Amino acid sequence: MLNRFSRFCVAALLALTASAGLMPAAAHAGTYDDYFTAVKMDAPRELQDLIKRGLGPNMVEPQRGYSALMLSIREDSMKAFDVLFNTPGVDLEIKAKNGDTAIMVAAFYGNLPVVKLLLDKEVEVNRPGWTALHYAAINGNAAIIKLLLDASAYIDAESPDEKMTPVMLAAVRGRTFAVRLLKEEGADISLKNADGMTALDLARRFNQQDVVEELTGQHTSWSAQKPGS
């Protein structure tokens, strides 16, 4: 049996855990589900109410380990994002189970305003393995790529296992404008991935002819190419 003081300590510990956003799903049941529903449905009032009731801004959903902030970016729930981003104590560097962070998710989905906000808060852009610049190259958003490079993102970062650099990923996806920007900013197009292939080799393998022409200096129709494509 717990005495009165012990019960008080347990209750205080649970309250602190909830306010930090670490309360497990079983402990909050319906309110926990309501919290992530509010994020997905982009319902700021409901979300604010749940935060006031003790579910802090750093709650993590169990499936992928996404923080509520990361989930709001993935779901394009920008009203919910604003609530979470401006809540005191929000952790902008939480990592999902796969290692993704908020800025990586924003770069992957091409959300330029969110990337700007996170960079203004000086979030980390360089890390071992996958980076925000990798994801921006996959998406092909040149404006995000430039912002990340201006924030000292490592231009030749290698992905785990396959050793793919951002320019290689842009080449594979046919992101011609992104390839050009990365090349102009100093990306080493002579680097090889784990299979011994350069960005040019990959562009040829995946039949990305515009990228092949860009990398070989033969591109003649650049004016028709739009940023972010």
N, C-alpha and C positions, 0 to 999 in steps of 0.2 A: 504494500500500500504506500502511496506517495503522501507525505505530509503536506500541509498547506504551502509551505515554502517551496517544496519540490515541484508542486503543481504550478506554482507561480513561475518558477524558472523555466519549466517546459513550455508554458504558454508564451513567455517572453521570447524564447528561442524560436518558436514557430512563427511568431509575429515578425521577428527580424528576418527569418528565412523568406517569408512571403514578400516583405518589402524589398528584399534584394533581388526578387525575381527567380528564386531557386526552389520554390515549393514544388514538390513532385505532383504529378497530375492527380494521383489518388487522394491527396490531401485536400484538394480543392474541387474535385469532381466537376459539377456543373459550371462553376465560375471559371475554372480553367478552360473548359471548352468554349464558354461564352467569350472569353478573352481573345482566343485565336479566331473565333468566328467574327468578332468585331474588327479584327485586323483584316481578314480576308474580304469582308463585306464593306470595308472602308467606312466604318461607322465611328467617327471620332468621339461623339458624346458618350456612347456606350463604353468605349475604350477608356476615356477619361474617368468615368465613374468606377470602372473596375480597378483602375490604377489607384484611385483614392481609397478604395476598399482594401488595398494591401497587395494587389498583384502588380509589382513594380515593372519598370520598362524593360527589364532584362529577362523576361520569361523566355524559355526555350521549348519549342515544340519537339515531341519525341521522335517523329519519323526521320527527319534529316538532321535534327539538332540545330535548326535555324533559330536564331533569336527572332523576337517579334519584329524588330527593325528590318532584318533581312527578309522576313516573310512579306512585310509590307512592300518592299522593293520588288520582290518576285511577282507579287499579285498586282502591282501598279496601284496600290492603295495609298495614294499620296496624302490624303487627309490623315489617315492613321499614321503614316510616316512622320508628318509634322508633329503630331501629338507625342510620339515616342522620341523623336529627335530632340524636342525641346523640354522633355521631362528631366529634371535634375537627377543625376546618377546614371544616366543611360551609358552603357558600355558600347562604344563604336567598334571595338576590336574583337568581339566574341567570334570564335571560330565554330563553324558547323562541323558535323562528323567527318566530312570530306576535306576539312581545312579551309573552306571558303569563308571570306569575311564580307562585311556589308559592301565595301567598295568593289570587291570582286563581283558580287552579284549585280551591282549597279552597272559595272563595265560590261558584263555579259549581256545584260538586257538593254544596253545603250541608253541608260538614263543619265543624260548629261547634267541636268540640274542637281541631281543627287550626288553625282561624282564631285561636282563643284563644292557642294556643301560639306561633304566629307573631307575633301582636300583642304578646305578652309580650317577644318578642325585638326589638320596635320595627322591624319590617320596614316598608318604604315602602308607603303606601296611596294616595298621590296621584302621578300621572304623566300625561304627555300621552296622549291617545287613550283606549283602553279601560282601565277601572280595576276593582278588586275590587268596588267598590260597584255598578257596572253589572251585573256577574255575579251579585251577591247579589240585585239587583232582579229579574233574569231568573228566578232560582231561587225568589224569593219568601220566603226565610227571614228573618223579621223580626228574630230574635235576632242573626243575623250582620249585618244592616243596622245595627242599633243599635250593635253593637260597633264597626263601621267608622266610624260617625258619631262615636262617643265618642273614636275615635282620630284625629279631625280629617279624615276623608275628605270631600272636596269634594262637597257634596250635588247640585250642578247641573253636574257634569262632563259634557262633551259627547263622544260617541263620534266617531271620525274619519269624515269624509265625510257620514254621515247626520245628524250633530249630535243624536244621541239622548241625552237625560238619563236617569238612573236611574228617575225617576218615569214617564217615557214608556215605558220598557221594561217596567216593572211593569204599566202600563196595557194595553199590547199583549198581554201574557201573561195578563191577568185576575187578577193577584196583588193582590186587593183589600186585604188586610191590609197588605201592603207599601206600596201606594199611600197608605193612610191614615197609616201611620207616617211616610213621607217627607214628606207634606203637613204633618203636625203638627210635624215637625222643621225645617220651613222651606223645603222644596223649592218653587221658583218654577213653579207650574203654568201660568203664562201664557207661558212660553218656547215657542218654535217650533223645530221641526227643519228640516232642509234643504229639506223640501217645504212648509214653512210651516204645519205642523200642531202643535197643542198636545197634551198628554196626553189631554185630553178628546176632541179630534178623533180621536185614534188609538183610544181606547176605543170610540168610536161606529163607526169604520170596521171594527173587528174584532169588533163585536157583544159587547163586554164590558159587559153591562148593569149588573152590580153595581158595576163601576168607574165607570161613568157616574153612577150614583146617588151614589156616594161623593164624586166630584169636584163634583157639583152640590148636595151637601148633602141629598139625598133618600133616603139609605140608611136603611131601616127594619128590616132583619133582621140587624144586625151581630152579635148574640149567637150566631147560628148559624155565623158565620165563624170559623175556627180559624187561629191564627198559623201562618205558613209556607205558607198555601194561596194 
